[in-house]
């Protein structure tokens, strides 16, 4: 058998094994990272920018399963949809400027930071798409509670309790969400080698764990352990096909990417019995 033929057979076998794994587990859900980030930080001329209404609209047109977006608290204690902490162009910390200053900032591409209600109203147009709100850590528990209360008040006002989920690196924020509305879905964020166990998350009443590749790669058994506990798993940030395949092989529930349009197409391809050739010839990186 020639080298080329051998490689072709190897790729076919790998694709077949990946398909078998996908048939064993449910197809992973695709999440748009940072409100469907779409490569914007490195391309100021783009028509989209992370955590803005146009980026959310792109995700809605794409039809991804969910969009993760970020909220911060300004110096005067008001919620703004923004990742931060550094504000582009100005170089200022979002937590050290006022809400009016944040709203007046022109982001790359001519965009503005949305208010929480206008962001939610846009998201409400596609009720089948989950909105995962990451509430950023703040300088004190008091400020974190302020952020949680404002976000959840807006969600309640718009009747979106069943569409919006919450996530944070702050356990205080996670617990505050459940204090205000125990039935709200909370996904605990962590990263690095020493991430919390699924058992710990279950004990704390969290509904899921959202870890980076370091966290899950060093603890691949966490996925199966979480499934036994009824805990959802999310892997971020998935920007290469190899990591997509790793997530599929291990049965990860959700994969969050800066390029959800490419991840979505790839996941759909490898779930098709006719996708062996496409899987075998895929490039390394998504962009």
KEPAZA-932500 format. One record per residue (C-alpha): residue in three letters; x, y, z. Coordinates in Angstrom, 1 decimal, m for minus. Layout:
REM KEPAZA-932500
code ala px X py Y pz Z .
...
//
This chain:
REM KEPAZA-932500
code unk px 0.0 py 0.0 pz 0.0 .
code unk px 1.4 py 3.4 pz m1.0 .
code unk px 2.0 py 6.1 pz 1.6 .
code unk px m0.8 py 8.3 pz 0.2 .
code unk px m3.2 py 5.3 pz 0.3 .
code unk px m2.2 py 4.6 pz 3.9 .
code unk px m2.7 py 8.2 pz 4.9 .
code unk px m6.1 py 8.2 pz 3.2 .
code unk px m7.2 py 5.1 pz 5.0 .
code unk px m6.0 py 6.5 pz 8.3 .
code unk px m8.0 py 9.7 pz 7.9 .
code unk px m11.0 py 7.7 pz 6.9 .
code unk px m10.7 py 5.5 pz 10.0 .
code unk px m10.2 py 8.7 pz 12.2 .
code unk px m13.3 py 10.2 pz 10.7 .
code unk px m15.3 py 7.1 pz 11.2 .
code unk px m14.3 py 6.9 pz 14.8 .
code unk px m15.2 py 10.5 pz 15.3 .
code unk px m18.6 py 9.9 pz 13.7 .
code unk px m19.2 py 6.9 pz 16.0 .
code unk px m18.5 py 9.1 pz 19.0 .
code unk px m20.9 py 11.7 pz 17.8 .
code unk px m23.6 py 9.0 pz 17.5 .
code unk px m22.8 py 7.9 pz 21.0 .
code unk px m23.2 py 11.4 pz 22.4 .
code unk px m25.5 py 14.2 pz 21.4 .
code unk px m24.1 py 16.7 pz 18.9 .
code unk px m22.4 py 19.4 pz 20.9 .
code unk px m24.1 py 22.8 pz 21.0 .
code unk px m22.2 py 25.7 pz 19.5 .
code unk px m21.8 py 29.0 pz 21.5 .
code unk px m20.7 py 32.3 pz 20.1 .
code unk px m18.0 py 33.7 pz 22.4 .
code unk px m18.2 py 37.3 pz 23.5 .
code unk px m21.5 py 37.9 pz 21.8 .
code unk px m20.2 py 36.2 pz 18.7 .
code unk px m16.7 py 37.8 pz 18.7 .
code unk px m16.1 py 37.3 pz 15.0 .
code unk px m12.4 py 38.2 pz 15.0 .
code unk px m13.0 py 41.9 pz 15.7 .
code unk px m10.2 py 42.8 pz 18.2 .
code unk px m7.6 py 42.3 pz 15.5 .
code unk px m9.5 py 43.9 pz 12.7 .
code unk px m10.7 py 47.5 pz 13.6 .
code unk px m12.3 py 47.8 pz 10.1 .
code unk px m14.7 py 44.9 pz 10.6 .
code unk px m18.4 py 45.5 pz 10.3 .
code unk px m18.9 py 43.7 pz 13.6 .
code unk px m17.5 py 44.1 pz 17.1 .
code unk px m17.7 py 41.8 pz 20.1 .
code unk px m20.6 py 42.3 pz 22.5 .
code unk px m22.5 py 44.7 pz 20.2 .
code unk px m25.9 py 44.5 pz 18.7 .
code unk px m24.6 py 43.9 pz 15.1 .
code unk px m22.5 py 40.9 pz 16.4 .
code unk px m25.5 py 39.5 pz 18.2 .
code unk px m27.5 py 39.9 pz 15.0 .
code unk px m24.9 py 38.0 pz 13.1 .
code unk px m25.2 py 35.1 pz 15.6 .
code unk px m28.9 py 35.2 pz 15.3 .
code unk px m28.7 py 34.9 pz 11.5 .
code unk px m26.2 py 32.1 pz 11.8 .
code unk px m28.6 py 30.2 pz 14.1 .
code unk px m26.1 py 29.1 pz 16.8 .
code unk px m27.4 py 27.4 pz 19.9 .
code unk px m26.3 py 30.1 pz 22.3 .
code unk px m24.4 py 33.4 pz 22.6 .
code unk px m22.2 py 34.2 pz 25.6 .
code unk px m21.9 py 37.9 pz 26.3 .
code unk px m20.3 py 40.0 pz 29.0 .
code unk px m21.4 py 42.7 pz 31.4 .
code unk px m19.3 py 45.1 pz 33.5 .
code unk px m20.1 py 47.7 pz 36.1 .
code unk px m19.1 py 51.3 pz 35.5 .
code unk px m17.7 py 53.6 pz 38.1 .
code unk px m21.2 py 54.9 pz 39.0 .
code unk px m22.5 py 51.5 pz 39.5 .
code unk px m24.4 py 50.8 pz 36.3 .
code unk px m24.3 py 47.7 pz 34.1 .
code unk px m22.9 py 48.0 pz 30.5 .
code unk px m22.5 py 45.2 pz 28.0 .
code unk px m18.7 py 45.0 pz 27.5 .
code unk px m15.9 py 42.6 pz 28.1 .
code unk px m13.1 py 44.9 pz 29.2 .
code unk px m11.5 py 45.9 pz 31.3 .
code unk px m9.6 py 48.1 pz 28.9 .
code unk px m11.7 py 50.3 pz 26.6 .
code unk px m10.4 py 50.4 pz 23.0 .
code unk px m8.9 py 53.7 pz 21.7 .
code unk px m9.1 py 55.4 pz 25.2 .
code unk px m7.1 py 52.8 pz 27.1 .
code unk px m9.3 py 53.5 pz 30.2 .
code unk px m10.6 py 50.9 pz 32.5 .
code unk px m14.4 py 50.4 pz 32.0 .
code unk px m14.8 py 50.1 pz 35.8 .
code unk px m13.3 py 53.6 pz 36.3 .
code unk px m15.4 py 55.6 pz 33.9 .
code unk px m19.1 py 56.6 pz 34.2 .
code unk px m22.0 py 55.0 pz 32.4 .
code unk px m22.4 py 58.1 pz 30.2 .
code unk px m18.7 py 58.0 pz 29.3 .
code unk px m19.0 py 54.3 pz 28.4 .
code unk px m22.1 py 54.9 pz 26.2 .
code unk px m20.3 py 57.8 pz 24.5 .
code unk px m17.3 py 55.7 pz 23.6 .
code unk px m17.0 py 54.9 pz 19.9 .
code unk px m15.7 py 51.3 pz 19.5 .
code unk px m13.9 py 50.0 pz 16.4 .
code unk px m16.2 py 49.9 pz 13.4 .
code unk px m18.2 py 52.8 pz 14.8 .
code unk px m20.1 py 50.7 pz 17.3 .
code unk px m21.4 py 51.5 pz 20.8 .
code unk px m21.6 py 49.6 pz 24.1 .
code unk px m25.2 py 48.4 pz 24.5 .
code unk px m27.3 py 48.9 pz 27.5 .
code unk px m28.4 py 45.6 pz 29.1 .
code unk px m32.1 py 46.0 pz 28.2 .
code unk px m31.4 py 46.9 pz 24.5 .
code unk px m29.1 py 43.9 pz 24.2 .
code unk px m31.7 py 41.6 pz 25.8 .
code unk px m34.5 py 43.0 pz 23.5 .
code unk px m32.4 py 42.1 pz 20.5 .
code unk px m31.8 py 38.6 pz 21.9 .
code unk px m35.5 py 38.1 pz 22.6 .
code unk px m36.1 py 38.2 pz 18.8 .
code unk px m34.7 py 34.6 pz 18.7 .
code unk px m36.1 py 33.0 pz 21.8 .
code unk px m34.7 py 29.6 pz 20.8 .
code unk px m31.2 py 30.9 pz 21.2 .
code unk px m29.9 py 30.9 pz 24.7 .
code unk px m28.2 py 34.0 pz 26.0 .
code unk px m25.4 py 33.3 pz 28.5 .
code unk px m24.5 py 36.3 pz 30.5 .
code unk px m21.0 py 36.4 pz 32.0 .
code unk px m21.1 py 38.9 pz 34.9 .
code unk px m17.5 py 40.0 pz 35.4 .
code unk px m15.8 py 40.0 pz 38.8 .
code unk px m15.8 py 43.4 pz 40.5 .
code unk px m13.7 py 45.0 pz 43.2 .
code unk px m16.1 py 44.1 pz 46.0 .
code unk px m19.0 py 41.8 pz 46.8 .
code unk px m21.3 py 44.9 pz 47.1 .
code unk px m20.5 py 45.8 pz 43.5 .
code unk px m20.9 py 42.3 pz 42.3 .
code unk px m24.4 py 42.1 pz 43.9 .
code unk px m25.3 py 45.4 pz 42.2 .
code unk px m24.4 py 44.0 pz 38.9 .
code unk px m26.3 py 40.8 pz 39.5 .
code unk px m29.4 py 42.6 pz 40.7 .
code unk px m29.5 py 45.0 pz 37.7 .
code unk px m29.0 py 42.2 pz 35.1 .
code unk px m31.6 py 40.0 pz 36.7 .
code unk px m34.1 py 42.9 pz 37.0 .
code unk px m33.8 py 43.6 pz 33.3 .
code unk px m34.2 py 39.9 pz 32.5 .
code unk px m37.3 py 39.7 pz 34.7 .
code unk px m38.8 py 42.9 pz 33.2 .
code unk px m38.5 py 41.5 pz 29.7 .
code unk px m39.9 py 38.0 pz 30.8 .
code unk px m36.7 py 36.3 pz 29.6 .
code unk px m35.9 py 34.1 pz 32.6 .
code unk px m36.1 py 30.9 pz 30.6 .
code unk px m33.8 py 32.2 pz 27.8 .
code unk px m31.0 py 33.8 pz 29.9 .
code unk px m28.4 py 31.8 pz 31.7 .
code unk px m25.6 py 33.1 pz 33.9 .
code unk px m21.9 py 32.4 pz 34.3 .
code unk px m19.0 py 33.9 pz 36.2 .
code unk px m15.5 py 33.4 pz 37.6 .
code unk px m16.9 py 34.8 pz 40.9 .
code unk px m18.5 py 32.3 pz 43.2 .
code unk px m20.2 py 35.2 pz 45.0 .
code unk px m21.9 py 36.2 pz 41.8 .
code unk px m23.0 py 32.6 pz 41.1 .
code unk px m24.5 py 32.4 pz 44.6 .
code unk px m26.2 py 35.8 pz 44.3 .
code unk px m27.9 py 34.6 pz 41.1 .
code unk px m29.3 py 31.6 pz 42.9 .
code unk px m30.3 py 33.7 pz 45.9 .
code unk px m32.4 py 36.0 pz 43.7 .
code unk px m33.9 py 33.2 pz 41.6 .
code unk px m32.9 py 29.6 pz 42.6 .
code unk px m34.2 py 28.1 pz 39.4 .
code unk px m31.9 py 30.2 pz 37.2 .
code unk px m29.2 py 28.2 pz 35.4 .
code unk px m25.7 py 29.0 pz 36.6 .
code unk px m22.5 py 27.8 pz 34.9 .
code unk px m19.3 py 28.1 pz 37.0 .
code unk px m16.3 py 29.5 pz 35.1 .
code unk px m12.8 py 28.4 pz 35.8 .
code unk px m9.5 py 28.1 pz 33.9 .
code unk px m6.0 py 26.6 pz 34.2 .
code unk px m4.8 py 23.2 pz 35.5 .
code unk px m6.4 py 23.4 pz 39.0 .
code unk px m10.1 py 23.8 pz 38.1 .
code unk px m12.8 py 22.8 pz 40.5 .
code unk px m14.2 py 19.2 pz 40.3 .
code unk px m17.7 py 18.4 pz 39.0 .
code unk px m18.5 py 17.1 pz 42.4 .
code unk px m17.7 py 20.5 pz 43.9 .
code unk px m19.9 py 22.3 pz 41.3 .
code unk px m22.8 py 19.9 pz 42.1 .
code unk px m22.4 py 20.5 pz 45.9 .
code unk px m22.5 py 24.3 pz 45.3 .
code unk px m25.7 py 23.9 pz 43.3 .
code unk px m24.2 py 25.0 pz 39.9 .
code unk px m25.9 py 23.7 pz 36.8 .
code unk px m22.7 py 23.4 pz 34.7 .
code unk px m18.9 py 24.0 pz 34.5 .
code unk px m17.3 py 26.1 pz 31.8 .
code unk px m13.6 py 25.5 pz 31.6 .
code unk px m10.8 py 26.3 pz 29.2 .
code unk px m8.8 py 23.6 pz 27.3 .
code unk px m6.2 py 23.5 pz 30.1 .
code unk px m8.8 py 22.6 pz 32.6 .
code unk px m10.5 py 19.8 pz 30.6 .
code unk px m7.3 py 18.5 pz 28.9 .
code unk px m5.7 py 17.9 pz 32.3 .
code unk px m8.9 py 16.4 pz 33.7 .
code unk px m10.6 py 14.7 pz 30.7 .
code unk px m12.5 py 12.5 pz 33.2 .
code unk px m14.4 py 15.6 pz 34.4 .
code unk px m16.7 py 15.4 pz 31.4 .
code unk px m18.0 py 11.9 pz 32.2 .
code unk px m18.1 py 12.7 pz 35.9 .
code unk px m20.2 py 15.8 pz 35.2 .
code unk px m22.6 py 13.9 pz 33.0 .
code unk px m23.2 py 11.4 pz 35.8 .
code unk px m24.0 py 14.3 pz 38.1 .
code unk px m26.3 py 16.0 pz 35.6 .
code unk px m23.8 py 18.9 pz 35.2 .
code unk px m23.4 py 20.5 pz 31.8 .
code unk px m19.9 py 21.0 pz 30.4 .
code unk px m18.7 py 23.9 pz 28.2 .
code unk px m15.3 py 24.1 pz 26.6 .
code unk px m13.8 py 27.5 pz 25.6 .
code unk px m12.3 py 29.0 pz 23.5 .
code unk px m12.5 py 26.5 pz 20.7 .
code unk px m10.6 py 28.0 pz 17.7 .
code unk px m9.1 py 25.0 pz 16.0 .
code unk px m10.6 py 21.8 pz 14.4 .
code unk px m8.4 py 19.6 pz 16.6 .
code unk px m10.1 py 21.0 pz 19.7 .
code unk px m13.5 py 20.6 pz 18.2 .
code unk px m12.7 py 16.9 pz 17.6 .
code unk px m11.3 py 16.6 pz 21.2 .
code unk px m14.6 py 18.0 pz 22.5 .
code unk px m16.6 py 15.6 pz 20.4 .
code unk px m14.6 py 12.6 pz 21.4 .
code unk px m15.0 py 13.3 pz 25.1 .
code unk px m18.7 py 14.2 pz 24.9 .
code unk px m18.5 py 17.8 pz 25.8 .
code unk px m22.0 py 19.4 pz 25.8 .
code unk px m21.1 py 22.9 pz 24.5 .
code unk px m18.2 py 24.4 pz 22.7 .
code unk px m17.7 py 28.2 pz 22.7 .
code unk px m15.8 py 29.8 pz 19.8 .
code unk px m14.7 py 33.1 pz 18.4 .
code unk px m15.7 py 31.6 pz 15.0 .
code unk px m19.0 py 29.9 pz 15.6 .
code unk px m19.9 py 30.0 pz 12.0 .
code unk px m16.9 py 27.7 pz 11.2 .
code unk px m17.4 py 25.5 pz 14.2 .
code unk px m21.1 py 25.0 pz 13.5 .
code unk px m20.4 py 24.0 pz 9.9 .
code unk px m17.7 py 21.6 pz 11.0 .
code unk px m19.8 py 20.0 pz 13.7 .
code unk px m22.6 py 19.5 pz 11.2 .
code unk px m20.1 py 18.1 pz 8.6 .
code unk px m18.7 py 15.5 pz 11.0 .
code unk px m22.2 py 14.4 pz 12.1 .
code unk px m23.0 py 13.5 pz 8.5 .
code unk px m22.1 py 10.0 pz 7.2 .
code unk px m20.9 py 11.7 pz 3.9 .
code unk px m18.3 py 13.9 pz 5.7 .
code unk px m15.3 py 11.6 pz 5.8 .
code unk px m13.5 py 13.4 pz 3.1 .
code unk px m14.2 py 16.8 pz 4.6 .
code unk px m13.0 py 15.7 pz 8.0 .
code unk px m9.8 py 14.1 pz 6.6 .
code unk px m8.8 py 17.2 pz 4.7 .
code unk px m9.5 py 19.9 pz 7.2 .
code unk px m6.9 py 22.5 pz 8.0 .
code unk px m5.5 py 23.1 pz 11.4 .
code unk px m6.9 py 26.5 pz 12.4 .
code unk px m10.4 py 27.8 pz 12.0 .
code unk px m9.7 py 31.3 pz 10.7 .
//
